[in-house]
Amino acid sequence: MDERELAIAPIVGDSMQHNHRTISNIRSLTASLFGVAAGTLGLESYPGFIFYLVGTFIVSALIFALRMDGQPGKYFYRPLSEFWIGDVFGGAMSFILTWTLFFGIVQA
Amino acid sequence: MSFVSTILNAVGLIFLTHAVYSAHEHTALSSTSQSSASGTPANPASSLPLDIVIELLVAVVVLSIGIVLSSTPLKPIQWNKWAGAIEKNGRKENPYRILEERVGFWDVRS
């Protein structure tokens, strides 16, 4: 059934790759930005990660509103698992990097 | 669109730099004055003034809006919409242009 659907309405692999690259670019940039904010605010352990999750969700909502015109199905094959949930921890490492750096600079 | 995102990024960066520098100065000042006064440094996170916190959060939101706006536009993944957009917007990005616009017949004598 799925295969037949793909045969009737084919999918452009180039565009999928381009969209994933664009989204992960945005995610790593904004994640390091949230790290700066969390370190400057002096958040520690769980509040810091909650801050990251909330920020990532805000960025997802911004992409949804500004870049997708409200139709994620046009740009992602499975919007829920590829866009809303799947890419959440893609920027976690850059977040922790700038979080610890700015905590050390500002608070220590 | 790119003009707006450039303005947003510049404003956000200025606010972010100012907020982080203010927080740094505030913690440096308060830690030295409090440790000299009472000997026990207070928790710096709770003593950060409200205006610095608000400035920092506003700067982060403005910068993330600017980053999202300055990213390259997404491309539709359904073949019919993708091909339709290419047909409408001109032939610059058509990957099959070399096949579609080749010379059909080459007149040797002219």
Backbone of each chain as ProteinMPNN parsed JSONL, in Angstrom:
{"seq_chain_A": "MDERELAIAPIVGDSMQHNHRTISNIRSLTASLFGVAAGTLGLESYPGFIFYLVGTFIVSALIFALRMDGQPGKYFYRPLSEFWIGDVFGGAMSFILTWTLFFGIVQA", "coords_chain_A": {"N_chain_A": [[0.846, -1.202, 0.0], [1.867, 1.243, 0.905], [4.033, 1.398, -0.797], [2.802, 1.515, -3.244], [1.504, 3.941, -3.053], [3.736, 5.623, -3.025], [4.641, 5.168, -5.575], [2.641, 6.324, -7.065], [2.599, 9.0, -6.132], [5.472, 10.279, -6.247], [8.55, 10.968, -4.383], [10.869, 13.572, -3.836], [14.185, 13.05, -3.406], [16.344, 14.766, -3.19], [15.22, 17.188, -2.268], [14.322, 16.365, 0.239], [16.748, 15.857, 1.539], [17.863, 18.398, 1.484], [16.017, 19.811, 3.083], [16.364, 18.513, 5.566], [19.006, 19.193, 6.115], [18.851, 21.976, 6.299], [17.136, 22.28, 8.509], [18.625, 21.067, 10.571], [20.79, 22.724, 10.656], [19.6, 25.15, 11.595], [18.82, 24.187, 14.08], [21.254, 23.561, 15.41], [22.46, 26.054, 15.565], [20.58, 27.593, 17.086], [20.552, 26.048, 19.375], [23.089, 26.393, 20.534], [22.791, 29.03, 21.125], [20.735, 28.959, 23.071], [22.198, 27.679, 25.004], [24.009, 29.673, 25.749], [22.203, 31.444, 26.963], [21.185, 29.838, 29.067], [23.473, 29.298, 30.588], [24.201, 31.885, 31.364], [22.001, 32.621, 32.865], [22.435, 30.981, 34.972], [21.405, 28.419, 35.344], [21.014, 25.116, 36.642], [21.478, 21.605, 36.374], [18.439, 19.846, 36.125], [16.592, 22.09, 35.55], [18.054, 23.404, 33.513], [18.001, 21.558, 31.364], [15.286, 21.429, 30.953], [14.854, 24.025, 30.121], [16.238, 23.893, 27.687], [14.601, 22.047, 26.293], [12.173, 23.448, 26.16], [12.994, 25.701, 24.68], [13.762, 24.456, 22.266], [11.301, 23.512, 21.43], [9.994, 25.933, 20.998], [11.49, 26.906, 18.86], [10.843, 24.962, 16.963], [8.129, 25.552, 16.644], [8.382, 28.109, 15.562], [9.67, 27.558, 13.114], [7.674, 26.025, 11.987], [5.653, 27.955, 11.683], [6.838, 30.073, 10.227], [8.476, 29.094, 8.145], [7.186, 26.96, 6.989], [4.609, 27.528, 6.399], [2.559, 26.407, 7.855], [2.103, 23.814, 6.905], [3.493, 21.016, 7.451], [3.543, 18.565, 6.208], [4.1, 18.969, 3.591], [6.79, 19.329, 3.406], [8.109, 17.394, 4.884], [8.334, 13.851, 5.07], [7.392, 12.19, 7.155], [6.103, 14.089, 9.35], [5.758, 14.171, 12.176], [7.592, 12.352, 13.396], [9.971, 13.038, 12.159], [10.302, 15.776, 12.279], [9.037, 17.083, 14.57], [9.655, 15.466, 16.84], [11.892, 13.808, 16.323], [14.257, 15.281, 15.863], [14.986, 16.574, 18.14], [17.088, 16.242, 19.997], [19.28, 16.83, 18.501], [20.813, 19.128, 18.759], [21.821, 18.987, 21.276], [24.413, 18.582, 22.205], [25.876, 20.864, 21.423], [24.452, 22.667, 22.881], [25.099, 21.926, 25.577], [27.81, 22.395, 25.539], [28.067, 25.286, 25.191], [26.561, 26.016, 27.36], [27.971, 25.108, 29.697], [30.308, 26.527, 29.25], [29.525, 29.293, 29.366], [28.396, 29.341, 31.871], [30.663, 28.927, 33.411], [32.131, 31.221, 32.733], [30.474, 33.419, 33.457], [29.195, 32.893, 35.979], [31.039, 31.729, 37.709]], "CA_chain_A": [[0.0, 0.0, 0.0], [2.768, 2.379, 0.994], [4.859, 1.429, -2.0], [1.96, 1.957, -4.35], [1.315, 5.371, -2.87], [4.96, 6.303, -3.445], [4.739, 5.08, -7.029], [1.7, 7.294, -7.643], [3.077, 10.342, -5.786], [6.881, 10.09, -5.869], [9.13, 11.938, -3.454], [12.156, 14.065, -4.32], [15.191, 12.828, -2.375], [17.163, 15.98, -3.069], [14.539, 18.16, -1.415], [14.331, 15.853, 1.612], [18.085, 16.084, 2.081], [18.016, 19.843, 1.678], [15.226, 20.222, 4.244], [16.997, 18.029, 6.796], [20.219, 19.967, 6.37], [18.447, 23.313, 6.752], [16.586, 22.218, 9.87], [19.656, 20.772, 11.572], [21.548, 23.979, 10.765], [18.874, 26.031, 12.504], [18.81, 23.606, 15.421], [22.524, 23.673, 16.137], [22.685, 27.477, 15.868], [19.741, 28.051, 18.191], [20.895, 25.313, 20.595], [24.206, 27.061, 21.202], [22.237, 30.28, 21.665], [20.063, 28.638, 24.335], [23.249, 27.379, 25.974], [24.482, 30.96, 26.267], [21.201, 31.984, 27.88], [21.076, 29.001, 30.273], [24.658, 29.5, 31.411], [24.178, 33.218, 31.944], [20.979, 32.635, 33.909], [22.895, 30.178, 36.095], [20.583, 27.222, 35.548], [21.781, 23.91, 36.959], [20.869, 20.274, 36.17], [17.179, 19.671, 35.4], [16.057, 23.31, 34.916], [18.75, 23.689, 32.258], [17.512, 20.704, 30.281], [13.91, 21.852, 30.65], [15.025, 25.244, 29.308], [16.589, 23.461, 26.325], [13.437, 21.441, 25.637], [11.202, 24.514, 25.856], [13.533, 26.488, 23.569], [13.684, 23.678, 21.029], [9.908, 23.487, 20.982], [9.673, 27.263, 20.449], [12.098, 26.991, 17.526], [10.017, 24.143, 16.069], [6.916, 26.306, 16.328], [8.755, 29.207, 14.658], [9.876, 26.995, 11.777], [6.347, 25.623, 11.508], [4.854, 29.118, 11.294], [7.482, 31.018, 9.314], [9.113, 28.462, 6.997], [6.386, 25.883, 6.399], [3.246, 28.019, 6.174], [1.58, 25.568, 8.534], [1.876, 22.487, 6.319], [4.742, 20.248, 7.502], [3.466, 17.416, 5.326], [4.624, 19.335, 2.274], [8.251, 19.379, 3.449], [8.657, 16.196, 5.526], [7.51, 12.687, 4.761], [6.692, 11.907, 8.408], [6.4, 15.313, 10.105], [5.815, 13.998, 13.632], [8.82, 11.695, 13.862], [11.183, 13.631, 11.59], [10.451, 17.202, 12.568], [8.664, 17.515, 15.918], [10.264, 14.674, 17.911], [13.136, 13.127, 15.995], [15.453, 16.113, 15.785], [15.041, 17.411, 19.342], [18.383, 16.171, 20.664], [20.372, 17.05, 17.564], [21.66, 20.231, 19.187], [22.057, 18.895, 22.725], [25.836, 18.689, 22.537], [26.305, 22.268, 21.352], [23.826, 23.341, 24.028], [25.866, 21.666, 26.803], [29.1, 23.079, 25.382], [27.997, 26.717, 25.51], [25.999, 26.128, 28.71], [29.05, 25.021, 30.681], [31.267, 27.619, 29.007], [29.053, 30.58, 29.87], [28.261, 29.231, 33.329], [31.987, 29.141, 33.984], [32.582, 32.608, 32.551], [29.653, 34.42, 34.124], [28.808, 32.637, 37.367], [32.116, 31.264, 38.584]], "C_chain_A": [[0.876, 1.244, 0.0], [3.571, 2.539, -0.291], [4.057, 1.949, -3.196], [1.712, 3.456, -4.276], [2.538, 6.151, -3.354], [5.135, 6.246, -4.951], [3.811, 6.1, -7.692], [2.186, 8.718, -7.392], [4.525, 10.243, -5.328], [7.426, 11.244, -5.043], [10.531, 12.302, -3.936], [13.192, 13.928, -3.2], [16.06, 14.036, -2.128], [16.534, 16.979, -2.117], [14.521, 17.696, 0.028], [15.667, 16.125, 2.274], [18.292, 17.565, 2.41], [17.244, 20.309, 2.907], [15.872, 19.768, 5.543], [18.228, 18.851, 7.147], [19.862, 21.353, 6.912], [17.977, 23.283, 8.194], [17.683, 21.953, 10.888], [20.618, 21.945, 11.72], [20.902, 24.918, 11.767], [18.969, 25.512, 13.924], [20.145, 23.785, 16.116], [22.829, 25.132, 16.468], [21.878, 27.918, 17.082], [20.081, 27.305, 19.48], [22.079, 25.958, 21.301], [23.755, 28.406, 21.785], [21.528, 30.036, 23.001], [21.079, 28.272, 25.408], [23.811, 28.643, 26.589], [23.501, 31.497, 27.297], [21.154, 31.183, 29.179], [22.285, 29.198, 31.172], [24.665, 30.856, 32.081], [23.138, 33.318, 33.057], [21.402, 31.817, 35.12], [22.028, 28.98, 36.384], [21.476, 26.015, 35.798], [20.891, 22.691, 36.823], [19.495, 20.349, 35.511], [16.592, 20.965, 34.829], [16.748, 23.675, 33.609], [18.234, 22.86, 31.109], [16.067, 21.04, 29.928], [13.93, 23.119, 29.799], [15.341, 24.884, 27.864], [15.385, 22.891, 25.592], [12.421, 22.503, 25.242], [11.692, 25.347, 24.67], [13.451, 25.761, 22.251], [12.255, 23.628, 20.495], [9.503, 24.843, 20.399], [10.251, 27.402, 19.038], [11.309, 26.149, 16.525], [8.755, 24.892, 15.662], [7.217, 27.457, 15.374], [8.964, 28.692, 13.239], [8.537, 26.627, 11.153], [5.566, 26.826, 10.99], [5.505, 29.913, 10.175], [8.017, 30.361, 8.048], [8.227, 27.452, 6.293], [4.974, 26.313, 6.05], [2.202, 27.078, 6.768], [1.322, 24.22, 7.904], [3.172, 21.688, 6.326], [4.719, 19.035, 6.574], [4.003, 17.688, 3.931], [6.143, 19.224, 2.239], [8.895, 18.176, 4.131], [7.719, 15.033, 5.271], [6.715, 12.265, 5.987], [6.947, 13.071, 9.349], [6.559, 15.075, 11.606], [7.148, 13.414, 14.063], [10.068, 12.361, 13.299], [11.386, 15.066, 12.03], [10.177, 17.534, 14.031], [9.457, 16.786, 16.991], [11.677, 14.252, 17.556], [14.38, 13.982, 16.091], [15.68, 16.922, 17.056], [16.44, 17.415, 19.948], [19.553, 16.337, 19.696], [21.329, 18.138, 18.008], [22.056, 20.152, 20.642], [23.528, 19.1, 23.07], [26.325, 20.133, 22.439], [25.662, 23.073, 22.476], [24.674, 23.169, 25.281], [27.219, 22.373, 26.737], [29.017, 24.547, 25.799], [27.405, 26.945, 26.897], [27.122, 26.136, 29.748], [30.047, 26.168, 30.504], [30.791, 28.916, 29.637], [28.746, 30.527, 31.354], [29.604, 29.495, 33.987], [32.44, 30.581, 33.873], [31.809, 33.549, 33.46], [29.491, 34.152, 35.62], [29.984, 32.291, 38.263], [32.969, 32.436, 39.077]], "O_chain_A": [[0.669, 2.171, -0.783], [3.762, 3.643, -0.799], [4.555, 2.704, -4.03], [1.708, 4.152, -5.291], [2.413, 7.191, -4.0], [5.707, 7.158, -5.547], [4.136, 6.668, -8.735], [2.194, 9.547, -8.302], [4.78, 10.133, -4.128], [6.858, 12.335, -5.004], [11.284, 11.44, -4.389], [13.097, 14.601, -2.174], [16.466, 14.304, -0.997], [17.213, 17.551, -1.264], [14.68, 18.501, 0.945], [15.726, 16.567, 3.422], [18.819, 17.923, 3.463], [17.752, 21.112, 3.689], [15.93, 20.527, 6.511], [18.471, 19.168, 8.312], [20.482, 21.843, 7.856], [18.354, 24.131, 9.003], [17.679, 22.552, 11.964], [21.198, 22.142, 12.787], [21.561, 25.422, 12.676], [19.171, 26.281, 14.863], [20.178, 24.127, 17.298], [23.391, 25.424, 17.524], [22.415, 28.539, 17.999], [19.921, 27.857, 20.568], [22.085, 26.065, 22.527], [24.273, 28.857, 22.806], [21.694, 30.806, 23.947], [20.85, 28.525, 26.591], [24.064, 28.699, 27.792], [23.9, 31.95, 28.37], [21.09, 31.76, 30.265], [22.142, 29.26, 32.394], [25.083, 30.981, 33.232], [23.35, 34.001, 34.059], [20.799, 31.938, 36.186], [21.916, 28.556, 37.535], [22.564, 25.909, 35.232], [19.697, 22.741, 37.121], [19.396, 20.884, 34.406], [16.121, 20.942, 33.692], [16.109, 24.195, 32.694], [18.044, 23.369, 30.004], [15.663, 20.954, 28.768], [13.131, 23.273, 28.876], [14.798, 25.476, 26.931], [15.159, 23.2, 24.422], [11.874, 22.474, 24.139], [10.92, 25.666, 23.767], [13.114, 26.356, 21.228], [12.021, 23.691, 19.288], [8.758, 24.9, 19.421], [9.603, 27.938, 18.138], [11.121, 26.556, 15.379], [8.356, 24.875, 14.498], [6.42, 27.756, 14.485], [8.501, 29.302, 12.276], [8.288, 26.874, 9.973], [4.889, 26.729, 9.966], [4.817, 30.383, 9.269], [8.02, 30.983, 6.986], [8.471, 27.113, 5.135], [4.219, 25.538, 5.463], [1.092, 26.966, 6.248], [0.396, 23.527, 8.326], [3.888, 21.671, 5.324], [5.777, 18.532, 6.195], [4.322, 16.764, 3.183], [6.728, 19.046, 1.17], [10.097, 17.954, 3.981], [6.497, 15.181, 5.254], [5.515, 12.009, 5.894], [7.929, 13.043, 10.09], [7.401, 15.707, 12.245], [7.774, 13.921, 14.994], [11.134, 12.261, 13.907], [12.522, 15.527, 12.141], [10.992, 18.195, 14.674], [9.894, 17.408, 17.958], [12.573, 14.329, 18.396], [15.46, 13.463, 16.374], [16.48, 17.858, 17.056], [16.931, 18.463, 20.367], [20.692, 16.019, 20.039], [22.516, 18.096, 17.685], [22.567, 21.123, 21.201], [23.859, 19.709, 24.088], [27.104, 20.58, 23.28], [26.244, 24.039, 22.969], [24.946, 24.145, 25.981], [27.714, 22.883, 27.742], [29.785, 25.005, 26.645], [27.707, 27.948, 27.542], [27.216, 27.047, 30.571], [30.565, 26.71, 31.481], [31.543, 29.574, 30.357], [28.822, 31.549, 32.036], [29.684, 30.198, 34.995], [33.058, 31.116, 34.793], [32.4, 34.378, 34.152], [29.631, 35.063, 36.436], [29.929, 32.538, 39.468], [33.924, 32.232, 39.826]]}, "seq_chain_B": "MSFVSTILNAVGLIFLTHAVYSAHEHTALSSTSQSSASGTPANPASSLPLDIVIELLVAVVVLSIGIVLSSTPLKPIQWNKWAGAIEKNGRKENPYRILEERVGFWDVRS", "coords_chain_B": {"N_chain_B": [[12.69, 40.051, 3.142], [15.223, 39.07, 3.826], [16.396, 41.377, 4.648], [14.909, 42.073, 6.921], [15.558, 39.884, 8.57], [18.291, 40.267, 8.888], [18.328, 42.685, 10.313], [17.001, 41.837, 12.665], [18.796, 39.895, 13.608], [21.057, 41.484, 14.128], [20.118, 43.294, 16.095], [19.364, 41.456, 18.077], [21.859, 40.275, 18.676], [23.247, 42.454, 19.74], [21.698, 43.017, 22.04], [22.004, 40.574, 23.368], [24.767, 40.446, 23.869], [25.008, 42.672, 25.527], [23.383, 41.897, 27.69], [24.671, 39.57, 28.662], [27.149, 40.597, 29.347], [26.35, 42.42, 31.31], [25.323, 40.648, 33.226], [27.642, 39.283, 33.884], [29.231, 41.354, 34.986], [27.575, 42.037, 37.11], [27.515, 39.699, 38.715], [30.228, 39.513, 39.352], [30.644, 41.865, 40.782], [28.753, 41.639, 42.914], [29.563, 39.263, 44.152], [32.108, 39.849, 45.162], [31.521, 41.992, 46.903], [29.714, 40.818, 48.666], [31.118, 38.633, 49.718], [33.125, 39.899, 51.026], [31.652, 41.186, 52.888], [29.977, 39.359, 54.383], [31.214, 36.909, 54.238], [30.151, 34.516, 53.242], [29.387, 33.567, 50.074], [26.472, 34.399, 48.27], [23.886, 32.601, 46.484], [24.368, 33.052, 43.133], [22.579, 32.854, 41.011], [19.991, 33.316, 41.868], [20.125, 35.919, 42.53], [20.287, 37.445, 40.309], [19.371, 40.355, 38.573], [16.019, 41.33, 37.596], [15.704, 42.774, 35.206], [17.932, 42.166, 33.663], [17.492, 39.451, 33.206], [15.105, 39.526, 31.718], [15.964, 40.995, 29.488], [17.842, 39.234, 28.45], [16.237, 36.989, 27.761], [14.513, 38.13, 25.876], [16.395, 38.842, 23.937], [17.265, 36.291, 23.135], [14.925, 35.214, 22.029], [14.425, 37.022, 19.915], [16.758, 36.648, 18.42], [16.468, 33.94, 17.702], [14.206, 34.05, 16.085], [15.278, 35.615, 14.038], [17.293, 33.892, 13.088], [15.78, 31.74, 12.134], [14.364, 33.054, 10.125], [16.424, 33.803, 8.426], [17.32, 31.49, 7.319], [17.755, 29.184, 4.547], [15.063, 28.766, 2.204], [12.724, 26.047, 2.557], [12.284, 23.082, 0.53], [9.603, 21.667, -1.328], [8.664, 18.207, -0.937], [7.039, 16.494, -2.377], [6.813, 15.171, -5.599], [5.216, 16.322, -7.656], [4.552, 18.879, -6.721], [7.079, 19.983, -6.379], [8.142, 19.9, -8.997], [6.247, 21.495, -10.233], [6.714, 23.975, -9.013], [9.246, 24.495, -10.024], [8.694, 24.724, -12.755], [7.147, 27.009, -12.686], [8.798, 28.997, -11.591], [10.83, 29.51, -13.358], [13.719, 28.312, -15.216], [16.111, 27.954, -13.995], [16.846, 26.257, -11.819], [16.305, 23.739, -12.613], [17.017, 20.36, -12.691], [17.088, 18.81, -14.962], [17.692, 20.344, -17.076], [19.734, 20.295, -18.933], [19.043, 18.239, -20.537], [16.61, 19.029, -21.54], [16.981, 21.374, -22.96], [18.756, 21.028, -25.031], [20.508, 21.148, -28.198], [18.58, 20.266, -30.927], [19.023, 19.545, -33.581], [21.835, 19.713, -35.586], [23.016, 21.886, -37.892], [25.287, 21.321, -40.281], [26.322, 22.792, -42.43], [25.913, 25.536, -42.076]], "CA_chain_B": [[12.809, 39.022, 4.168], [16.595, 38.971, 4.316], [16.668, 42.635, 5.345], [14.299, 41.96, 8.248], [16.301, 38.935, 9.4], [19.57, 40.885, 9.249], [18.068, 43.638, 11.397], [16.682, 41.08, 13.878], [20.018, 39.275, 14.114], [21.942, 42.514, 14.686], [19.537, 43.778, 17.35], [19.455, 40.379, 19.057], [23.245, 40.105, 19.11], [23.6, 43.576, 20.628], [21.03, 42.799, 23.331], [22.591, 39.398, 24.035], [26.081, 40.833, 24.39], [24.812, 43.578, 26.658], [22.826, 41.172, 28.836], [25.681, 38.669, 29.225], [28.163, 41.425, 30.005], [25.747, 42.948, 32.534], [25.27, 39.566, 34.218], [29.011, 39.027, 34.338], [29.631, 42.44, 35.88], [26.763, 41.98, 38.326], [27.964, 38.619, 39.605], [31.564, 39.842, 39.852], [30.51, 42.913, 41.799], [28.026, 41.194, 44.104], [30.296, 38.218, 44.867], [33.182, 40.452, 45.944], [30.994, 42.809, 47.993], [29.074, 39.982, 49.684], [32.085, 37.794, 50.409], [33.871, 40.737, 51.955], [30.784, 41.64, 53.965], [29.496, 38.311, 55.274], [32.087, 35.74, 54.182], [29.522, 33.413, 52.517], [28.793, 34.067, 48.831], [25.094, 33.973, 48.043], [23.638, 31.932, 45.205], [24.299, 34.16, 42.169], [21.482, 32.721, 40.057], [18.766, 33.902, 42.393], [20.29, 37.343, 42.751], [20.385, 38.152, 39.027], [18.219, 41.271, 38.51], [14.958, 40.944, 36.662], [15.831, 43.417, 33.889], [18.915, 41.409, 32.878], [16.839, 38.208, 32.781], [14.155, 39.833, 30.644], [16.727, 41.388, 28.304], [18.447, 38.02, 27.895], [15.224, 36.145, 27.116], [14.052, 38.823, 24.662], [17.448, 38.719, 22.928], [17.278, 34.923, 22.609], [13.756, 35.024, 21.157], [14.636, 37.819, 18.701], [17.797, 36.006, 17.615], [16.005, 32.704, 17.066], [13.347, 34.437, 14.957], [16.163, 36.039, 12.95], [17.98, 32.728, 12.509], [14.811, 30.98, 11.338], [14.023, 33.815, 8.914], [17.549, 33.932, 7.499], [17.689, 30.202, 6.736], [17.301, 29.005, 3.169], [13.697, 28.223, 2.16], [12.591, 24.604, 2.373], [11.75, 22.686, -0.772], [8.572, 20.636, -1.19], [9.203, 16.884, -1.265], [6.221, 15.788, -3.364], [7.388, 15.413, -6.926], [4.399, 17.192, -8.514], [4.665, 20.271, -6.265], [8.456, 20.426, -6.645], [8.276, 20.158, -10.434], [5.398, 22.635, -10.559], [7.405, 25.202, -8.599], [10.34, 24.752, -10.967], [8.103, 25.209, -14.007], [6.628, 28.358, -12.501], [9.809, 29.99, -11.213], [11.908, 29.622, -14.32], [14.406, 27.049, -15.462], [17.474, 28.004, -13.437], [17.163, 25.185, -10.891], [15.826, 22.478, -13.147], [18.161, 19.451, -12.856], [17.052, 18.154, -16.276], [17.747, 21.409, -18.087], [20.688, 19.937, -19.985], [18.349, 17.343, -21.468], [15.444, 19.662, -22.153], [17.316, 22.529, -23.793], [19.905, 20.761, -25.915], [20.256, 21.42, -29.61], [17.965, 19.071, -31.479], [19.598, 19.174, -34.873], [22.963, 20.612, -35.842], [23.193, 22.063, -39.321], [26.732, 21.339, -40.473], [26.762, 23.718, -43.489], [25.84, 26.955, -41.711]], "C_chain_B": [[14.229, 38.966, 4.717], [16.983, 40.241, 5.073], [16.137, 42.574, 6.773], [15.122, 41.036, 9.134], [17.659, 39.498, 9.79], [19.399, 41.867, 10.398], [17.826, 42.897, 12.711], [17.934, 40.463, 14.477], [20.919, 40.312, 14.76], [21.421, 42.991, 16.034], [19.659, 42.712, 18.448], [20.869, 40.185, 19.567], [23.672, 41.219, 20.057], [22.993, 43.37, 22.009], [21.673, 41.651, 24.093], [23.943, 39.744, 24.641], [25.941, 41.71, 25.617], [24.318, 42.84, 27.89], [23.879, 40.281, 29.489], [26.751, 39.475, 29.946], [27.628, 42.001, 31.313], [25.715, 41.88, 33.62], [26.651, 39.28, 34.773], [29.471, 40.088, 35.33], [28.886, 42.364, 37.204], [27.253, 40.903, 39.27], [29.352, 38.93, 40.158], [31.468, 40.845, 40.992], [29.878, 42.373, 43.074], [28.807, 40.13, 44.871], [31.419, 38.836, 45.695], [32.617, 41.233, 47.125], [30.384, 41.93, 49.083], [30.087, 39.144, 50.432], [32.925, 38.623, 51.38], [32.991, 41.155, 53.133], [30.449, 40.501, 54.928], [30.381, 37.069, 55.26], [31.484, 34.568, 53.45], [28.895, 33.966, 51.246], [27.385, 33.522, 48.634], [24.981, 33.274, 46.688], [23.469, 32.996, 44.118], [23.094, 34.072, 41.238], [20.226, 33.414, 40.563], [18.885, 35.416, 42.517], [20.435, 38.118, 41.452], [19.169, 39.062, 38.869], [17.249, 40.912, 37.391], [15.171, 41.56, 35.285], [16.874, 42.702, 33.03], [18.283, 40.119, 32.349], [15.909, 38.461, 31.61], [14.895, 40.198, 29.362], [17.334, 40.167, 27.623], [17.417, 37.179, 27.144], [14.709, 36.801, 25.838], [15.098, 38.693, 23.564], [17.465, 37.327, 22.311], [16.109, 34.712, 21.646], [13.946, 35.774, 19.836], [15.672, 37.153, 17.801], [17.297, 34.72, 16.981], [15.027, 32.997, 15.946], [14.211, 34.847, 13.763], [16.859, 34.872, 12.287], [17.02, 31.93, 11.635], [14.491, 31.723, 10.038], [15.183, 33.87, 7.925], [17.984, 32.592, 6.928], [17.164, 30.099, 5.306], [15.898, 28.392, 3.158], [13.705, 26.713, 1.95], [12.02, 24.313, 1.003], [10.694, 21.615, -0.574], [9.09, 19.277, -1.644], [8.318, 16.128, -2.247], [6.677, 16.182, -4.769], [6.556, 16.42, -7.723], [4.499, 18.654, -8.071], [6.045, 20.84, -6.562], [8.628, 20.792, -8.116], [7.423, 21.344, -10.858], [6.051, 23.953, -10.182], [8.538, 25.525, -9.55], [9.796, 25.307, -12.276], [7.662, 26.661, -13.876], [7.751, 29.375, -12.331], [10.92, 30.154, -12.235], [12.774, 28.378, -14.288], [15.787, 26.992, -14.834], [17.811, 26.759, -12.619], [16.683, 23.823, -11.379], [16.996, 21.521, -13.356], [18.205, 18.779, -14.222], [17.178, 19.158, -17.414], [18.643, 21.012, -19.257], [20.052, 18.995, -21.003], [17.256, 18.075, -22.226], [15.824, 20.75, -23.146], [18.511, 22.262, -24.69], [19.51, 21.063, -27.365], [19.719, 20.141, -30.264], [18.658, 18.596, -32.752], [20.679, 20.183, -35.211], [23.184, 20.692, -37.345], [24.686, 22.265, -39.599], [27.143, 22.477, -41.397], [26.773, 25.173, -43.038], [26.874, 27.295, -40.629]], "O_chain_B": [[14.426, 38.831, 5.925], [17.784, 40.203, 6.007], [16.82, 42.971, 7.717], [15.365, 41.342, 10.302], [18.139, 39.245, 10.895], [20.199, 41.893, 11.334], [18.372, 43.272, 13.749], [18.129, 40.492, 15.692], [21.488, 40.062, 15.822], [22.177, 43.084, 17.001], [20.008, 43.015, 19.589], [21.07, 39.955, 20.759], [24.366, 40.977, 21.045], [23.672, 43.525, 23.024], [21.868, 41.731, 25.306], [24.233, 39.384, 25.782], [26.643, 41.534, 26.613], [24.767, 43.111, 29.003], [23.98, 40.231, 30.714], [27.209, 39.09, 31.022], [28.351, 42.069, 32.308], [26.032, 42.148, 34.779], [26.819, 39.061, 35.973], [30.03, 39.771, 36.38], [29.456, 42.588, 38.272], [27.396, 41.136, 40.47], [29.626, 38.638, 41.322], [32.119, 40.699, 42.027], [30.38, 42.604, 44.174], [28.737, 40.08, 46.099], [31.663, 38.396, 46.819], [33.156, 41.158, 48.229], [30.504, 42.232, 50.271], [29.958, 38.95, 51.641], [33.377, 38.128, 52.413], [33.486, 41.441, 54.223], [30.611, 40.642, 56.14], [30.307, 36.254, 56.179], [32.228, 33.671, 53.053], [27.959, 34.762, 51.325], [27.14, 32.328, 48.81], [25.885, 33.359, 45.857], [22.516, 33.773, 44.174], [22.63, 35.092, 40.729], [19.487, 34.023, 39.79], [17.877, 36.118, 42.6], [20.681, 39.324, 41.48], [18.039, 38.597, 39.016], [17.609, 40.285, 36.394], [14.847, 40.925, 34.282], [16.727, 42.632, 31.81], [18.501, 39.737, 31.199], [15.911, 37.716, 30.629], [14.51, 39.766, 28.276], [17.348, 40.064, 26.396], [17.678, 36.711, 26.036], [14.493, 36.123, 24.834], [14.76, 38.464, 22.403], [17.657, 37.187, 21.103], [16.27, 34.111, 20.584], [13.666, 35.233, 18.767], [15.502, 37.091, 16.584], [17.652, 34.421, 15.841], [15.004, 32.275, 14.949], [13.924, 34.481, 12.624], [17.006, 34.847, 11.065], [17.378, 31.494, 10.541], [14.363, 31.106, 8.981], [14.962, 33.971, 6.719], [18.921, 32.543, 6.131], [16.254, 30.826, 4.907], [15.581, 27.577, 4.024], [14.57, 26.17, 1.262], [11.366, 25.155, 0.388], [10.868, 20.734, 0.267], [9.854, 19.185, -2.605], [8.796, 15.2, -2.898], [6.892, 17.355, -5.074], [7.119, 17.283, -8.396], [4.529, 19.561, -8.903], [6.187, 22.003, -6.94], [9.179, 21.841, -8.449], [7.815, 22.113, -11.736], [5.963, 24.932, -10.922], [8.777, 26.693, -9.858], [10.359, 26.243, -12.843], [7.78, 27.446, -14.817], [7.674, 30.484, -12.86], [11.876, 30.887, -11.98], [12.592, 27.499, -13.446], [16.556, 26.073, -15.115], [18.928, 26.25, -12.704], [16.666, 22.86, -10.613], [17.897, 21.836, -14.133], [19.239, 18.234, -14.609], [16.824, 18.872, -18.558], [18.365, 21.339, -20.411], [20.454, 18.948, -22.165], [16.999, 17.792, -23.396], [15.069, 21.024, -24.079], [19.212, 23.199, -25.071], [18.332, 21.209, -27.693], [20.327, 19.076, -30.164], [18.851, 17.399, -32.964], [20.45, 21.389, -35.127], [23.498, 19.692, -37.991], [25.268, 23.271, -39.193], [28.197, 23.079, -41.191], [27.556, 25.969, -43.555], [26.96, 28.444, -40.197]]}, "name": "protein", "num_of_chains": 2, "seq": "MDERELAIAPIVGDSMQHNHRTISNIRSLTASLFGVAAGTLGLESYPGFIFYLVGTFIVSALIFALRMDGQPGKYFYRPLSEFWIGDVFGGAMSFILTWTLFFGIVQAMSFVSTILNAVGLIFLTHAVYSAHEHTALSSTSQSSASGTPANPASSLPLDIVIELLVAVVVLSIGIVLSSTPLKPIQWNKWAGAIEKNGRKENPYRILEERVGFWDVRS"}
